[in-house]
Amino acid sequence: MLSEEFEEYLGAMYERAHQRFRESGESRLLRGRLDDCEAACLQNVHPNDHFFVHDLLAALADAESAEAEYLYRQGYADCVESLKQLHVL
C-alpha cells in the first residue's frame, strides 16, 4: 500500500500532466470532435432523450478519466519497480 503522501504526490503529478494535455493542440482537436459528435447525436435524438445522451457521455468521460489515471499511476509504479530491478534505486 502506498503512503498517503506518495498518493498525494502521484495525484499532483497526474494533475500536472493532465493539465498540460488539456492545453495541447491534440486535446483541442479531440474536444472539437467530441463536441461535434455530441451535437450530431443530440440532433438525431428525441428531445426527451437529451438528458440520457448527456448522462451517457458524462459516464463515458468519467470512465476514460479513471482509466487514464489508473494507467498513469501503474506506469509510475512499473517504472519504479523496473529501476529497482536494475539496481538503480
DRENROLUM-530612 format. One record per atom (N, C-alpha, C): residue number from 0; residue in one letter; x, y, z. Coordinates in steps of 0.05 Angstrom, whole numbers, always signed. Example, Ala and Ser with C-alpha at 12.3 -4.5 7.8 and 13.67 -1.06 7.14 Angstrom:
BEGIN
<node><resi>0</resi><resn>a</resn><px>+264</px><py>-114</py><pz>+156</pz></node>
<node><resi>0</resi><resn>a</resn><px>+246</px><py>-90</py><pz>+156</pz></node>
<node><resi>0</resi><resn>a</resn><px>+264</px><py>-66</py><pz>+156</pz></node>
<node><resi>1</resi><resn>s</resn><px>+257</px><py>-45</py><pz>+142</pz></node>
<node><resi>1</resi><resn>s</resn><px>+273</px><py>-21</py><pz>+143</pz></node>
<node><resi>1</resi><resn>s</resn><px>+258</px><py>+1</py><pz>+157</pz></node>
END
This chain:
BEGIN
<node><resi>0</resi><resn>m</resn><px>+17</px><py>-24</py><pz>+0</pz></node>
<node><resi>0</resi><resn>m</resn><px>+0</px><py>+0</py><pz>+0</pz></node>
<node><resi>0</resi><resn>m</resn><px>+18</px><py>+25</py><pz>+0</pz></node>
<node><resi>1</resi><resn>l</resn><px>+10</px><py>+44</py><pz>-16</pz></node>
<node><resi>1</resi><resn>l</resn><px>+26</px><py>+69</py><pz>-18</pz></node>
<node><resi>1</resi><resn>l</resn><px>+19</px><py>+87</py><pz>+5</pz></node>
<node><resi>2</resi><resn>s</resn><px>+39</px><py>+102</py><pz>+13</pz></node>
<node><resi>2</resi><resn>s</resn><px>+34</px><py>+122</py><pz>+35</pz></node>
<node><resi>2</resi><resn>s</resn><px>+15</px><py>+144</py><pz>+25</pz></node>
<node><resi>3</resi><resn>e</resn><px>+2</px><py>+157</py><pz>+43</pz></node>
<node><resi>3</resi><resn>e</resn><px>-16</px><py>+179</py><pz>+36</pz></node>
<node><resi>3</resi><resn>e</resn><px>-1</px><py>+201</py><pz>+22</pz></node>
<node><resi>4</resi><resn>e</resn><px>+23</px><py>+207</py><pz>+31</pz></node>
<node><resi>4</resi><resn>e</resn><px>+39</px><py>+228</py><pz>+19</pz></node>
<node><resi>4</resi><resn>e</resn><px>+46</px><py>+221</py><pz>-10</pz></node>
<node><resi>5</resi><resn>f</resn><px>+53</px><py>+196</py><pz>-14</pz></node>
<node><resi>5</resi><resn>f</resn><px>+61</px><py>+188</py><pz>-41</pz></node>
<node><resi>5</resi><resn>f</resn><px>+36</px><py>+188</py><pz>-59</pz></node>
<node><resi>6</resi><resn>e</resn><px>+13</px><py>+180</py><pz>-49</pz></node>
<node><resi>6</resi><resn>e</resn><px>-12</px><py>+181</py><pz>-64</pz></node>
<node><resi>6</resi><resn>e</resn><px>-18</px><py>+210</py><pz>-72</pz></node>
<node><resi>7</resi><resn>e</resn><px>-14</px><py>+229</py><pz>-54</pz></node>
<node><resi>7</resi><resn>e</resn><px>-18</px><py>+257</py><pz>-60</pz></node>
<node><resi>7</resi><resn>e</resn><px>+2</px><py>+267</py><pz>-81</pz></node>
<node><resi>8</resi><resn>y</resn><px>+27</px><py>+257</py><pz>-79</pz></node>
<node><resi>8</resi><resn>y</resn><px>+48</px><py>+264</py><pz>-98</pz></node>
<node><resi>8</resi><resn>y</resn><px>+40</px><py>+254</py><pz>-126</pz></node>
<node><resi>9</resi><resn>l</resn><px>+31</px><py>+229</py><pz>-128</pz></node>
<node><resi>9</resi><resn>l</resn><px>+23</px><py>+218</py><pz>-154</pz></node>
<node><resi>9</resi><resn>l</resn><px>-1</px><py>+233</py><pz>-165</pz></node>
<node><resi>10</resi><resn>g</resn><px>-20</px><py>+240</py><pz>-147</pz></node>
<node><resi>10</resi><resn>g</resn><px>-43</px><py>+255</py><pz>-156</pz></node>
<node><resi>10</resi><resn>g</resn><px>-35</px><py>+282</py><pz>-167</pz></node>
<node><resi>11</resi><resn>a</resn><px>-17</px><py>+295</py><pz>-154</pz></node>
<node><resi>11</resi><resn>a</resn><px>-7</px><py>+321</py><pz>-164</pz></node>
<node><resi>11</resi><resn>a</resn><px>+7</px><py>+318</py><pz>-191</pz></node>
<node><resi>12</resi><resn>m</resn><px>+24</px><py>+298</py><pz>-193</pz></node>
<node><resi>12</resi><resn>m</resn><px>+38</px><py>+293</py><pz>-218</pz></node>
<node><resi>12</resi><resn>m</resn><px>+18</px><py>+287</py><pz>-241</pz></node>
<node><resi>13</resi><resn>y</resn><px>-2</px><py>+271</py><pz>-235</pz></node>
<node><resi>13</resi><resn>y</resn><px>-23</px><py>+265</py><pz>-255</pz></node>
<node><resi>13</resi><resn>y</resn><px>-38</px><py>+291</py><pz>-263</pz></node>
<node><resi>14</resi><resn>e</resn><px>-45</px><py>+307</py><pz>-244</pz></node>
<node><resi>14</resi><resn>e</resn><px>-60</px><py>+331</py><pz>-250</pz></node>
<node><resi>14</resi><resn>e</resn><px>-43</px><py>+350</py><pz>-267</pz></node>
<node><resi>15</resi><resn>r</resn><px>-17</px><py>+352</py><pz>-262</pz></node>
<node><resi>15</resi><resn>r</resn><px>+1</px><py>+369</py><pz>-279</pz></node>
<node><resi>15</resi><resn>r</resn><px>+2</px><py>+358</py><pz>-307</pz></node>
<node><resi>16</resi><resn>a</resn><px>+5</px><py>+332</py><pz>-310</pz></node>
<node><resi>16</resi><resn>a</resn><px>+6</px><py>+320</py><pz>-337</pz></node>
<node><resi>16</resi><resn>a</resn><px>-21</px><py>+324</py><pz>-351</pz></node>
<node><resi>17</resi><resn>h</resn><px>-43</px><py>+320</py><pz>-336</pz></node>
<node><resi>17</resi><resn>h</resn><px>-70</px><py>+323</py><pz>-348</pz></node>
<node><resi>17</resi><resn>h</resn><px>-74</px><py>+352</py><pz>-357</pz></node>
<node><resi>18</resi><resn>q</resn><px>-65</px><py>+371</py><pz>-341</pz></node>
<node><resi>18</resi><resn>q</resn><px>-68</px><py>+400</py><pz>-348</pz></node>
<node><resi>18</resi><resn>q</resn><px>-52</px><py>+406</py><pz>-373</pz></node>
<node><resi>19</resi><resn>r</resn><px>-27</px><py>+396</py><pz>-375</pz></node>
<node><resi>19</resi><resn>r</resn><px>-11</px><py>+400</py><pz>-399</pz></node>
<node><resi>19</resi><resn>r</resn><px>-25</px><py>+389</py><pz>-423</pz></node>
<node><resi>20</resi><resn>f</resn><px>-37</px><py>+365</py><pz>-420</pz></node>
<node><resi>20</resi><resn>f</resn><px>-51</px><py>+354</py><pz>-443</pz></node>
<node><resi>20</resi><resn>f</resn><px>-75</px><py>+371</py><pz>-451</pz></node>
<node><resi>21</resi><resn>r</resn><px>-90</px><py>+380</py><pz>-431</pz></node>
<node><resi>21</resi><resn>r</resn><px>-114</px><py>+396</py><pz>-437</pz></node>
<node><resi>21</resi><resn>r</resn><px>-106</px><py>+422</py><pz>-452</pz></node>
<node><resi>22</resi><resn>e</resn><px>-82</px><py>+432</py><pz>-448</pz></node>
<node><resi>22</resi><resn>e</resn><px>-73</px><py>+456</py><pz>-461</pz></node>
<node><resi>22</resi><resn>e</resn><px>-61</px><py>+451</py><pz>-488</pz></node>
<node><resi>23</resi><resn>s</resn><px>-59</px><py>+425</py><pz>-496</pz></node>
<node><resi>23</resi><resn>s</resn><px>-45</px><py>+418</py><pz>-521</pz></node>
<node><resi>23</resi><resn>s</resn><px>-64</px><py>+421</py><pz>-545</pz></node>
<node><resi>24</resi><resn>g</resn><px>-53</px><py>+423</py><pz>-568</pz></node>
<node><resi>24</resi><resn>g</resn><px>-68</px><py>+423</py><pz>-593</pz></node>
<node><resi>24</resi><resn>g</resn><px>-83</px><py>+397</py><pz>-597</pz></node>
<node><resi>25</resi><resn>e</resn><px>-71</px><py>+375</py><pz>-590</pz></node>
<node><resi>25</resi><resn>e</resn><px>-84</px><py>+349</py><pz>-593</pz></node>
<node><resi>25</resi><resn>e</resn><px>-110</px><py>+348</py><pz>-577</pz></node>
<node><resi>26</resi><resn>s</resn><px>-109</px><py>+359</py><pz>-552</pz></node>
<node><resi>26</resi><resn>s</resn><px>-133</px><py>+359</py><pz>-535</pz></node>
<node><resi>26</resi><resn>s</resn><px>-154</px><py>+376</py><pz>-548</pz></node>
<node><resi>27</resi><resn>r</resn><px>-147</px><py>+399</py><pz>-558</pz></node>
<node><resi>27</resi><resn>r</resn><px>-167</px><py>+417</py><pz>-571</pz></node>
<node><resi>27</resi><resn>r</resn><px>-180</px><py>+403</py><pz>-594</pz></node>
<node><resi>28</resi><resn>l</resn><px>-165</px><py>+389</py><pz>-610</pz></node>
<node><resi>28</resi><resn>l</resn><px>-176</px><py>+374</py><pz>-633</pz></node>
<node><resi>28</resi><resn>l</resn><px>-195</px><py>+353</py><pz>-624</pz></node>
<node><resi>29</resi><resn>l</resn><px>-187</px><py>+338</py><pz>-604</pz></node>
<node><resi>29</resi><resn>l</resn><px>-204</px><py>+316</py><pz>-593</pz></node>
<node><resi>29</resi><resn>l</resn><px>-230</px><py>+328</py><pz>-581</pz></node>
<node><resi>30</resi><resn>r</resn><px>-227</px><py>+350</py><pz>-566</pz></node>
<node><resi>30</resi><resn>r</resn><px>-251</px><py>+363</py><pz>-554</pz></node>
<node><resi>30</resi><resn>r</resn><px>-270</px><py>+372</py><pz>-576</pz></node>
<node><resi>31</resi><resn>g</resn><px>-259</px><py>+383</py><pz>-598</pz></node>
<node><resi>31</resi><resn>g</resn><px>-276</px><py>+392</py><pz>-620</pz></node>
<node><resi>31</resi><resn>g</resn><px>-291</px><py>+369</py><pz>-633</pz></node>
<node><resi>32</resi><resn>r</resn><px>-277</px><py>+347</py><pz>-636</pz></node>
<node><resi>32</resi><resn>r</resn><px>-291</px><py>+323</py><pz>-648</pz></node>
<node><resi>32</resi><resn>r</resn><px>-313</px><py>+313</py><pz>-629</pz></node>
<node><resi>33</resi><resn>l</resn><px>-307</px><py>+312</py><pz>-603</pz></node>
<node><resi>33</resi><resn>l</resn><px>-327</px><py>+304</py><pz>-584</pz></node>
<node><resi>33</resi><resn>l</resn><px>-351</px><py>+323</py><pz>-584</pz></node>
<node><resi>34</resi><resn>d</resn><px>-346</px><py>+348</py><pz>-585</pz></node>
<node><resi>34</resi><resn>d</resn><px>-368</px><py>+368</py><pz>-586</pz></node>
<node><resi>34</resi><resn>d</resn><px>-385</px><py>+364</py><pz>-611</pz></node>
<node><resi>35</resi><resn>d</resn><px>-372</px><py>+360</py><pz>-634</pz></node>
<node><resi>35</resi><resn>d</resn><px>-386</px><py>+355</py><pz>-659</pz></node>
<node><resi>35</resi><resn>d</resn><px>-403</px><py>+330</py><pz>-657</pz></node>
<node><resi>36</resi><resn>c</resn><px>-392</px><py>+309</py><pz>-646</pz></node>
<node><resi>36</resi><resn>c</resn><px>-407</px><py>+283</py><pz>-643</pz></node>
<node><resi>36</resi><resn>c</resn><px>-431</px><py>+287</py><pz>-624</pz></node>
<node><resi>37</resi><resn>e</resn><px>-427</px><py>+301</py><pz>-603</pz></node>
<node><resi>37</resi><resn>e</resn><px>-449</px><py>+306</py><pz>-584</pz></node>
<node><resi>37</resi><resn>e</resn><px>-471</px><py>+322</py><pz>-598</pz></node>
<node><resi>38</resi><resn>a</resn><px>-464</px><py>+342</py><pz>-613</pz></node>
<node><resi>38</resi><resn>a</resn><px>-484</px><py>+359</py><pz>-626</pz></node>
<node><resi>38</resi><resn>a</resn><px>-499</px><py>+342</py><pz>-647</pz></node>
<node><resi>39</resi><resn>a</resn><px>-485</px><py>+325</py><pz>-662</pz></node>
<node><resi>39</resi><resn>a</resn><px>-498</px><py>+308</py><pz>-682</pz></node>
<node><resi>39</resi><resn>a</resn><px>-516</px><py>+288</py><pz>-668</pz></node>
<node><resi>40</resi><resn>c</resn><px>-507</px><py>+277</py><pz>-646</pz></node>
<node><resi>40</resi><resn>c</resn><px>-523</px><py>+258</py><pz>-631</pz></node>
<node><resi>40</resi><resn>c</resn><px>-549</px><py>+271</py><pz>-621</pz></node>
<node><resi>41</resi><resn>l</resn><px>-546</px><py>+295</py><pz>-610</pz></node>
<node><resi>41</resi><resn>l</resn><px>-570</px><py>+309</py><pz>-599</pz></node>
<node><resi>41</resi><resn>l</resn><px>-590</px><py>+316</py><pz>-621</pz></node>
<node><resi>42</resi><resn>q</resn><px>-580</px><py>+322</py><pz>-645</pz></node>
<node><resi>42</resi><resn>q</resn><px>-597</px><py>+328</py><pz>-668</pz></node>
<node><resi>42</resi><resn>q</resn><px>-614</px><py>+304</py><pz>-676</pz></node>
<node><resi>43</resi><resn>n</resn><px>-603</px><py>+280</py><pz>-672</pz></node>
<node><resi>43</resi><resn>n</resn><px>-616</px><py>+255</py><pz>-681</pz></node>
<node><resi>43</resi><resn>n</resn><px>-631</px><py>+241</py><pz>-659</pz></node>
<node><resi>44</resi><resn>v</resn><px>-632</px><py>+253</py><pz>-635</pz></node>
<node><resi>44</resi><resn>v</resn><px>-645</px><py>+240</py><pz>-613</pz></node>
<node><resi>44</resi><resn>v</resn><px>-669</px><py>+258</py><pz>-605</pz></node>
<node><resi>45</resi><resn>h</resn><px>-690</px><py>+245</py><pz>-597</pz></node>
<node><resi>45</resi><resn>h</resn><px>-714</px><py>+259</py><pz>-588</pz></node>
<node><resi>45</resi><resn>h</resn><px>-707</px><py>+277</py><pz>-564</pz></node>
<node><resi>46</resi><resn>p</resn><px>-717</px><py>+301</py><pz>-563</pz></node>
<node><resi>46</resi><resn>p</resn><px>-710</px><py>+320</py><pz>-541</pz></node>
<node><resi>46</resi><resn>p</resn><px>-715</px><py>+307</py><pz>-513</pz></node>
<node><resi>47</resi><resn>n</resn><px>-734</px><py>+290</py><pz>-510</pz></node>
<node><resi>47</resi><resn>n</resn><px>-738</px><py>+277</py><pz>-484</pz></node>
<node><resi>47</resi><resn>n</resn><px>-714</px><py>+259</py><pz>-476</pz></node>
<node><resi>48</resi><resn>d</resn><px>-698</px><py>+251</py><pz>-496</pz></node>
<node><resi>48</resi><resn>d</resn><px>-675</px><py>+234</py><pz>-490</pz></node>
<node><resi>48</resi><resn>d</resn><px>-649</px><py>+249</py><pz>-487</pz></node>
<node><resi>49</resi><resn>h</resn><px>-649</px><py>+275</py><pz>-489</pz></node>
<node><resi>49</resi><resn>h</resn><px>-624</px><py>+291</py><pz>-488</pz></node>
<node><resi>49</resi><resn>h</resn><px>-610</px><py>+287</py><pz>-461</pz></node>
<node><resi>50</resi><resn>f</resn><px>-625</px><py>+286</py><pz>-439</pz></node>
<node><resi>50</resi><resn>f</resn><px>-613</px><py>+281</py><pz>-413</pz></node>
<node><resi>50</resi><resn>f</resn><px>-598</px><py>+254</py><pz>-413</pz></node>
<node><resi>51</resi><resn>f</resn><px>-610</px><py>+234</py><pz>-425</pz></node>
<node><resi>51</resi><resn>f</resn><px>-597</px><py>+208</py><pz>-426</pz></node>
<node><resi>51</resi><resn>f</resn><px>-571</px><py>+209</py><pz>-442</pz></node>
<node><resi>52</resi><resn>v</resn><px>-571</px><py>+224</py><pz>-464</pz></node>
<node><resi>52</resi><resn>v</resn><px>-547</px><py>+227</py><pz>-480</pz></node>
<node><resi>52</resi><resn>v</resn><px>-525</px><py>+241</py><pz>-464</pz></node>
<node><resi>53</resi><resn>h</resn><px>-532</px><py>+263</py><pz>-451</pz></node>
<node><resi>53</resi><resn>h</resn><px>-513</px><py>+277</py><pz>-435</pz></node>
<node><resi>53</resi><resn>h</resn><px>-502</px><py>+259</py><pz>-412</pz></node>
<node><resi>54</resi><resn>d</resn><px>-520</px><py>+245</py><pz>-399</pz></node>
<node><resi>54</resi><resn>d</resn><px>-512</px><py>+227</py><pz>-377</pz></node>
<node><resi>54</resi><resn>d</resn><px>-494</px><py>+205</py><pz>-387</pz></node>
<node><resi>55</resi><resn>l</resn><px>-500</px><py>+193</py><pz>-410</pz></node>
<node><resi>55</resi><resn>l</resn><px>-484</px><py>+172</py><pz>-422</pz></node>
<node><resi>55</resi><resn>l</resn><px>-456</px><py>+183</py><pz>-429</pz></node>
<node><resi>56</resi><resn>l</resn><px>-455</px><py>+206</py><pz>-442</pz></node>
<node><resi>56</resi><resn>l</resn><px>-429</px><py>+217</py><pz>-449</pz></node>
<node><resi>56</resi><resn>l</resn><px>-412</px><py>+225</py><pz>-425</pz></node>
<node><resi>57</resi><resn>a</resn><px>-425</px><py>+234</py><pz>-404</pz></node>
<node><resi>57</resi><resn>a</resn><px>-411</px><py>+241</py><pz>-379</pz></node>
<node><resi>57</resi><resn>a</resn><px>-400</px><py>+215</py><pz>-366</pz></node>
<node><resi>58</resi><resn>a</resn><px>-416</px><py>+194</py><pz>-366</pz></node>
<node><resi>58</resi><resn>a</resn><px>-407</px><py>+168</py><pz>-355</pz></node>
<node><resi>58</resi><resn>a</resn><px>-383</px><py>+158</py><pz>-371</pz></node>
<node><resi>59</resi><resn>l</resn><px>-384</px><py>+160</py><pz>-397</pz></node>
<node><resi>59</resi><resn>l</resn><px>-361</px><py>+151</py><pz>-413</pz></node>
<node><resi>59</resi><resn>l</resn><px>-336</px><py>+167</py><pz>-408</pz></node>
<node><resi>60</resi><resn>a</resn><px>-340</px><py>+193</py><pz>-405</pz></node>
<node><resi>60</resi><resn>a</resn><px>-317</px><py>+211</py><pz>-399</pz></node>
<node><resi>60</resi><resn>a</resn><px>-305</px><py>+204</py><pz>-371</pz></node>
<node><resi>61</resi><resn>d</resn><px>-322</px><py>+199</py><pz>-352</pz></node>
<node><resi>61</resi><resn>d</resn><px>-313</px><py>+192</py><pz>-325</pz></node>
<node><resi>61</resi><resn>d</resn><px>-297</px><py>+165</py><pz>-326</pz></node>
<node><resi>62</resi><resn>a</resn><px>-307</px><py>+146</py><pz>-341</pz></node>
<node><resi>62</resi><resn>a</resn><px>-294</px><py>+120</py><pz>-343</pz></node>
<node><resi>62</resi><resn>a</resn><px>-266</px><py>+124</py><pz>-357</pz></node>
<node><resi>63</resi><resn>e</resn><px>-265</px><py>+140</py><pz>-378</pz></node>
<node><resi>63</resi><resn>e</resn><px>-240</px><py>+145</py><pz>-391</pz></node>
<node><resi>63</resi><resn>e</resn><px>-220</px><py>+159</py><pz>-373</pz></node>
<node><resi>64</resi><resn>s</resn><px>-229</px><py>+178</py><pz>-358</pz></node>
<node><resi>64</resi><resn>s</resn><px>-212</px><py>+192</py><pz>-339</pz></node>
<node><resi>64</resi><resn>s</resn><px>-201</px><py>+174</py><pz>-318</pz></node>
<node><resi>65</resi><resn>a</resn><px>-218</px><py>+157</py><pz>-306</pz></node>
<node><resi>65</resi><resn>a</resn><px>-210</px><py>+139</py><pz>-285</pz></node>
<node><resi>65</resi><resn>a</resn><px>-189</px><py>+119</py><pz>-296</pz></node>
<node><resi>66</resi><resn>e</resn><px>-194</px><py>+109</py><pz>-321</pz></node>
<node><resi>66</resi><resn>e</resn><px>-175</px><py>+91</py><pz>-333</pz></node>
<node><resi>66</resi><resn>e</resn><px>-148</px><py>+104</py><pz>-338</pz></node>
<node><resi>67</resi><resn>a</resn><px>-149</px><py>+129</py><pz>-348</pz></node>
<node><resi>67</resi><resn>a</resn><px>-124</px><py>+144</py><pz>-354</pz></node>
<node><resi>67</resi><resn>a</resn><px>-108</px><py>+148</py><pz>-328</pz></node>
<node><resi>68</resi><resn>e</resn><px>-122</px><py>+155</py><pz>-306</pz></node>
<node><resi>68</resi><resn>e</resn><px>-107</px><py>+160</py><pz>-281</pz></node>
<node><resi>68</resi><resn>e</resn><px>-96</px><py>+134</py><pz>-271</pz></node>
<node><resi>69</resi><resn>y</resn><px>-111</px><py>+112</py><pz>-273</pz></node>
<node><resi>69</resi><resn>y</resn><px>-101</px><py>+86</py><pz>-264</pz></node>
<node><resi>69</resi><resn>y</resn><px>-76</px><py>+78</py><pz>-279</pz></node>
<node><resi>70</resi><resn>l</resn><px>-77</px><py>+81</py><pz>-306</pz></node>
<node><resi>70</resi><resn>l</resn><px>-54</px><py>+74</py><pz>-323</pz></node>
<node><resi>70</resi><resn>l</resn><px>-30</px><py>+92</py><pz>-317</pz></node>
<node><resi>71</resi><resn>y</resn><px>-35</px><py>+117</py><pz>-311</pz></node>
<node><resi>71</resi><resn>y</resn><px>-13</px><py>+135</py><pz>-304</pz></node>
<node><resi>71</resi><resn>y</resn><px>+1</px><py>+126</py><pz>-278</pz></node>
<node><resi>72</resi><resn>r</resn><px>-15</px><py>+120</py><pz>-258</pz></node>
<node><resi>72</resi><resn>r</resn><px>-4</px><py>+111</py><pz>-232</pz></node>
<node><resi>72</resi><resn>r</resn><px>+10</px><py>+84</py><pz>-236</pz></node>
<node><resi>73</resi><resn>q</resn><px>-2</px><py>+66</py><pz>-251</pz></node>
<node><resi>73</resi><resn>q</resn><px>+10</px><py>+40</py><pz>-255</pz></node>
<node><resi>73</resi><resn>q</resn><px>+36</px><py>+42</py><pz>-270</pz></node>
<node><resi>74</resi><resn>g</resn><px>+37</px><py>+60</py><pz>-290</pz></node>
<node><resi>74</resi><resn>g</resn><px>+62</px><py>+64</py><pz>-305</pz></node>
<node><resi>74</resi><resn>g</resn><px>+84</px><py>+75</py><pz>-287</pz></node>
<node><resi>75</resi><resn>y</resn><px>+76</px><py>+93</py><pz>-269</pz></node>
<node><resi>75</resi><resn>y</resn><px>+95</px><py>+104</py><pz>-250</pz></node>
<node><resi>75</resi><resn>y</resn><px>+106</px><py>+82</py><pz>-232</pz></node>
<node><resi>76</resi><resn>a</resn><px>+88</px><py>+65</py><pz>-221</pz></node>
<node><resi>76</resi><resn>a</resn><px>+96</px><py>+43</py><pz>-204</pz></node>
<node><resi>76</resi><resn>a</resn><px>+114</px><py>+23</py><pz>-219</pz></node>
<node><resi>77</resi><resn>d</resn><px>+107</px><py>+17</py><pz>-244</pz></node>
<node><resi>77</resi><resn>d</resn><px>+122</px><py>-1</py><pz>-260</pz></node>
<node><resi>77</resi><resn>d</resn><px>+150</px><py>+10</py><pz>-265</pz></node>
<node><resi>78</resi><resn>c</resn><px>+152</px><py>+36</py><pz>-270</pz></node>
<node><resi>78</resi><resn>c</resn><px>+178</px><py>+49</py><pz>-274</pz></node>
<node><resi>78</resi><resn>c</resn><px>+196</px><py>+46</py><pz>-250</pz></node>
<node><resi>79</resi><resn>v</resn><px>+184</px><py>+52</py><pz>-227</pz></node>
<node><resi>79</resi><resn>v</resn><px>+200</px><py>+50</py><pz>-202</pz></node>
<node><resi>79</resi><resn>v</resn><px>+209</px><py>+21</py><pz>-198</pz></node>
<node><resi>80</resi><resn>e</resn><px>+191</px><py>+2</py><pz>-202</pz></node>
<node><resi>80</resi><resn>e</resn><px>+198</px><py>-27</py><pz>-199</pz></node>
<node><resi>80</resi><resn>e</resn><px>+220</px><py>-35</py><pz>-219</pz></node>
<node><resi>81</resi><resn>s</resn><px>+219</px><py>-25</py><pz>-243</pz></node>
<node><resi>81</resi><resn>s</resn><px>+240</px><py>-31</py><pz>-263</pz></node>
<node><resi>81</resi><resn>s</resn><px>+267</px><py>-19</py><pz>-254</pz></node>
<node><resi>82</resi><resn>l</resn><px>+266</px><py>+5</py><pz>-244</pz></node>
<node><resi>82</resi><resn>l</resn><px>+291</px><py>+17</py><pz>-234</pz></node>
<node><resi>82</resi><resn>l</resn><px>+303</px><py>+2</py><pz>-210</pz></node>
<node><resi>83</resi><resn>k</resn><px>+285</px><py>-9</py><pz>-193</pz></node>
<node><resi>83</resi><resn>k</resn><px>+294</px><py>-25</py><pz>-171</pz></node>
<node><resi>83</resi><resn>k</resn><px>+307</px><py>-51</py><pz>-182</pz></node>
<node><resi>84</resi><resn>q</resn><px>+294</px><py>-64</py><pz>-201</pz></node>
<node><resi>84</resi><resn>q</resn><px>+305</px><py>-89</py><pz>-213</pz></node>
<node><resi>84</resi><resn>q</resn><px>+332</px><py>-84</py><pz>-226</pz></node>
<node><resi>85</resi><resn>l</resn><px>+336</px><py>-60</py><pz>-237</pz></node>
<node><resi>85</resi><resn>l</resn><px>+362</px><py>-53</py><pz>-249</pz></node>
<node><resi>85</resi><resn>l</resn><px>+382</px><py>-43</py><pz>-229</pz></node>
<node><resi>86</resi><resn>h</resn><px>+374</px><py>-43</py><pz>-203</pz></node>
<node><resi>86</resi><resn>h</resn><px>+391</px><py>-33</py><pz>-181</pz></node>
<node><resi>86</resi><resn>h</resn><px>+399</px><py>-4</py><pz>-184</pz></node>
<node><resi>87</resi><resn>v</resn><px>+381</px><py>+11</py><pz>-197</pz></node>
<node><resi>87</resi><resn>v</resn><px>+385</px><py>+40</py><pz>-199</pz></node>
<node><resi>87</resi><resn>v</resn><px>+375</px><py>+53</py><pz>-174</pz></node>
<node><resi>88</resi><resn>l</resn><px>+353</px><py>+42</py><pz>-163</pz></node>
<node><resi>88</resi><resn>l</resn><px>+342</px><py>+52</py><pz>-138</pz></node>
<node><resi>88</resi><resn>l</resn><px>+347</px><py>+32</py><pz>-116</pz></node>
END
